[in-house]
Amino acid sequence: MLAPELVLKIEKMLGKEGVLSHPAELMVYECDALTFHRRAPELVVFPKNATQVRDLVRLANEYGVPYVARGSGTGLSGGALPLEGGIVLEMARFNRIQEINVRGRYAVCEPGVLNLELTRQAQRYGLHFAPDPSSQASCTIAGNIANNAGGPHCLKYGNTVNHVLGLEVVTPQGELVRFGGPQGFSTGFNLTGLFVGSEGTLGILTGAWLRLLPEPQSVRTLFASFDHMKDATQSVSEIIASGILPAALEMMDQLAIQTVENSIYASGYPTAAAAVLLIELDGLEAETHSSALVIRRIIEKNRAVEIREAADDVERARLWAGRKGAFGAFGRIAKNLYLQDTVVPRTRLTEVLEKVYEIAHRYNLPLVNVFHAGDGNLHPVLPYDEDDPEDVRRVLAASEEMVKAAVDAGGTICGEHGVGLEKKDFMPYIFTDCDLEVMTRIRRLFDPTGLCNPGKLLPSTHMCSEFREKA
Ligand SMILES: Cc1cc2nc3c(=O)[nH]c(=O)nc-3n(C[C@H](O)[C@H](O)[C@H](O)COP(=O)(O)OP(=O)(O)OC[C@H]3O[C@@H](n4cnc5c(N)ncnc54)[C@H](O)[C@@H]3O)c2cc1C
């Protein structure tokens, strides 16, 4: 339980409207979009500026209370879960776009700015923010930076790390520091790079300079359906091997197609298809034109049953609606969904996907697949019922096997959702003891008390509670 004196100090700083402490209100913050793990915080606070964040971190240190930053809580790895209770710093009200610098092609954002809102504002000037997670209407820039988020168009433009020029951070020791800046150059240690993907364990982000890209001259969106999954995956491998880099290359399997078509996101996908591909090209008109011809040849050769091309922005938006709304539509299949995130080499997509279906079948679990095929980022979705312990056991066991299958094929344990709580004990699958020891040392250097988002990212054997005792 928090010291009443600490709560009073925080209420004085933020006002009563900036603090939640009633158990019913705290329940909302007991998990993120990975609902397997739950733990309610003791307090939720809504800072509105960096000074308040700094003072909150200093108070947490003074009273020895753990704390974790939270954006919109759409994370899928338990990153924003207050594992040891304590304080959740909710960034929703710290959410202004401070500047869109059109000539310099960058934006200055507070942490709680929503991803889609940044692009909407930037589009008024013919610019956009490239990372576009499917959750972009609700997730925050800080959550994207902390998890190094990806999205359909990150195939061509790279995950969030490629679009962060500089950061303002409150360190776990209560200092307000800046790494990098609007020009994107970092002299000395590249601490911006270190912070991106650190999942809220190295401090609290209070501001970011973000790269904006010009809207492309031409965009072409192709849609292809297949009678066999193998033909779709083979097309993906051949498109990548051809040297063409689409802006996006997404795949959905039959259950995904059918579920979307039965929902408000229906996009006219053929429900009898075993798989569909959504391929987007952008760039100069001549370039997208010639690339589309090559891609058509590849998918025709791989027995595409139907090929469509969006004639205008309205048709393009319709084709994308099903893909972007897929996870929402999956809510129709089961009470709970477990969304896995692994990466496999694109040359081994066919074989790993077959293995993933085999695992689901062996555990007698339904499986839906919708994923960023172009960069080998698989998202098997396992529907389940959290009130059925046997269902939960099978989902967890199957899911771990899927992660191992990706690693065995030369892939990795996560592509964009973060390690968080969910995969921290899978870290030894891809890192040696020595690698993990170096990471633990870095974390300890930033956070000697181990109070900043404890219990995440590093395996239990390298946890901060351990080093808290040693400190
Ligand atoms: C339907 C659905 C679709 C999704 N699609 C994608 C996708 O295509 N690509 C993708 O990458 N992800 C996707 N996600 C996952 C999720 O949306 C992303 O991980 C997103 O970046 C999380 O943002 P958030 O604001 O919700 O962060 P939260 O979930 O609130 O937090 C995520 C992590 O960021 C940390 N954090 C938050 N704010 C700060 C801060 N100010 N300082 C330091 N650390 C902070 C938290 O501590 C936590 O570790 C999807 C999720 C859902 C539910």
The ligand as an SDF file (V2000), in Angstrom:
LIG
                    3D

 53 58  0  0  0  0  0  0  0  0999 V2000
   -5.6110   -4.7280  -32.7220 C   0  0  0  0  0  0  0  0  0  0  0  0
   -4.1430   -4.4740  -32.5180 C   0  0  0  0  0  0  0  0  0  0  0  0
   -3.3300   -4.3680  -33.6310 C   0  0  0  0  0  0  0  0  0  0  0  0
   -1.9530   -4.1250  -33.4630 C   0  0  0  0  0  0  0  0  0  0  0  0
   -1.1630   -3.9860  -34.5710 N   0  0  0  0  0  0  0  0  0  0  0  0
    0.1450   -3.7060  -34.4200 C   0  0  0  0  0  0  0  0  0  0  0  0
    0.9940   -3.5400  -35.5690 C   0  0  0  0  0  0  0  0  0  0  0  0
    0.5710   -3.6420  -36.7230 O   0  0  0  0  0  0  0  0  0  0  0  0
    2.2930   -3.2610  -35.3260 N   0  0  0  0  0  0  0  0  0  0  0  0
    2.8000   -3.1250  -34.0700 C   0  0  0  0  0  0  0  0  0  0  0  0
    3.9880   -2.8620  -33.9170 O   0  0  0  0  0  0  0  0  0  0  0  0
    2.0210   -3.2720  -32.9830 N   0  0  0  0  0  0  0  0  0  0  0  0
    0.7200   -3.5480  -33.1190 C   0  0  0  0  0  0  0  0  0  0  0  0
   -0.0670   -3.7000  -32.0050 N   0  0  0  0  0  0  0  0  0  0  0  0
    0.5350   -3.5890  -30.6550 C   0  0  0  0  0  0  0  0  0  0  0  0
    0.4990   -2.1700  -30.0270 C   0  0  0  0  0  0  0  0  0  0  0  0
   -0.5360   -1.3950  -30.5800 O   0  0  0  0  0  0  0  0  0  0  0  0
    1.8520   -1.4810  -30.2000 C   0  0  0  0  0  0  0  0  0  0  0  0
    2.8430   -2.1720  -29.4550 O   0  0  0  0  0  0  0  0  0  0  0  0
    1.8540   -0.0040  -29.7590 C   0  0  0  0  0  0  0  0  0  0  0  0
    3.1070    0.5500  -30.0860 O   0  0  0  0  0  0  0  0  0  0  0  0
    1.5870    0.1880  -28.2690 C   0  0  0  0  0  0  0  0  0  0  0  0
    1.2840    1.5550  -28.0450 O   0  0  0  0  0  0  0  0  0  0  0  0
    0.4730    2.0130  -26.7390 P   0  0  0  0  0  0  0  0  0  0  0  0
    0.3830    3.5050  -26.7580 O   0  0  0  0  0  0  0  0  0  0  0  0
   -0.8220    1.3180  -26.6530 O   0  0  0  0  0  0  0  0  0  0  0  0
    1.4700    1.5430  -25.6110 O   0  0  0  0  0  0  0  0  0  0  0  0
    1.1910    0.7400  -24.2560 P   0  0  0  0  0  0  0  0  0  0  0  0
    0.5870   -0.5710  -24.5440 O   0  0  0  0  0  0  0  0  0  0  0  0
    0.4900    1.6250  -23.2970 O   0  0  0  0  0  0  0  0  0  0  0  0
    2.6950    0.5400  -23.7640 O   0  0  0  0  0  0  0  0  0  0  0  0
    3.5920   -0.2280  -24.5230 C   0  0  0  0  0  0  0  0  0  0  0  0
    4.9790   -0.1080  -23.9050 C   0  0  0  0  0  0  0  0  0  0  0  0
    5.4170    1.2350  -24.0400 O   0  0  0  0  0  0  0  0  0  0  0  0
    5.8310    1.7340  -22.7860 C   0  0  0  0  0  0  0  0  0  0  0  0
    5.5410    3.1650  -22.7600 N   0  0  0  0  0  0  0  0  0  0  0  0
    4.3660    3.7830  -23.0100 C   0  0  0  0  0  0  0  0  0  0  0  0
    4.5170    5.1110  -22.8730 N   0  0  0  0  0  0  0  0  0  0  0  0
    5.8010    5.3310  -22.5380 C   0  0  0  0  0  0  0  0  0  0  0  0
    6.5650    6.4860  -22.2330 C   0  0  0  0  0  0  0  0  0  0  0  0
    6.0360    7.7080  -22.2620 N   0  0  0  0  0  0  0  0  0  0  0  0
    7.8670    6.3300  -21.9050 N   0  0  0  0  0  0  0  0  0  0  0  0
    8.4360    5.1010  -21.8590 C   0  0  0  0  0  0  0  0  0  0  0  0
    7.7630    3.9730  -22.1220 N   0  0  0  0  0  0  0  0  0  0  0  0
    6.4640    4.0850  -22.4640 C   0  0  0  0  0  0  0  0  0  0  0  0
    5.0220    0.9390  -21.7750 C   0  0  0  0  0  0  0  0  0  0  0  0
    5.6650    0.9490  -20.5070 O   0  0  0  0  0  0  0  0  0  0  0  0
    5.0140   -0.4220  -22.4170 C   0  0  0  0  0  0  0  0  0  0  0  0
    6.1940   -1.1080  -22.1180 O   0  0  0  0  0  0  0  0  0  0  0  0
   -1.4310   -3.9780  -32.1490 C   0  0  0  0  0  0  0  0  0  0  0  0
   -2.2620   -4.0700  -31.0520 C   0  0  0  0  0  0  0  0  0  0  0  0
   -3.6170   -4.3220  -31.2200 C   0  0  0  0  0  0  0  0  0  0  0  0
   -4.4910   -4.4090  -30.0050 C   0  0  0  0  0  0  0  0  0  0  0  0
  1  2  1  0
  2  3  1  0
  2 52  2  0
  3  4  2  0
  4  5  1  0
  4 50  1  0
  5  6  2  0
  6  7  1  0
  6 13  1  0
  7  8  2  0
  7  9  1  0
  9 10  1  0
 10 11  2  0
 10 12  1  0
 12 13  2  0
 13 14  1  0
 14 15  1  0
 14 50  1  0
 15 16  1  0
 16 17  1  0
 16 18  1  0
 18 19  1  0
 18 20  1  0
 20 21  1  0
 20 22  1  0
 22 23  1  0
 23 24  1  0
 24 25  2  0
 24 26  1  0
 24 27  1  0
 27 28  1  0
 28 29  2  0
 28 30  1  0
 28 31  1  0
 31 32  1  0
 32 33  1  0
 33 34  1  0
 33 48  1  0
 34 35  1  0
 35 36  1  0
 35 46  1  0
 36 37  1  0
 36 45  1  0
 37 38  2  0
 38 39  1  0
 39 40  1  0
 39 45  2  0
 40 41  1  0
 40 42  2  0
 42 43  1  0
 43 44  2  0
 44 45  1  0
 46 47  1  0
 46 48  1  0
 48 49  1  0
 50 51  2  0
 51 52  1  0
 52 53  1  0
M  END
$$$$
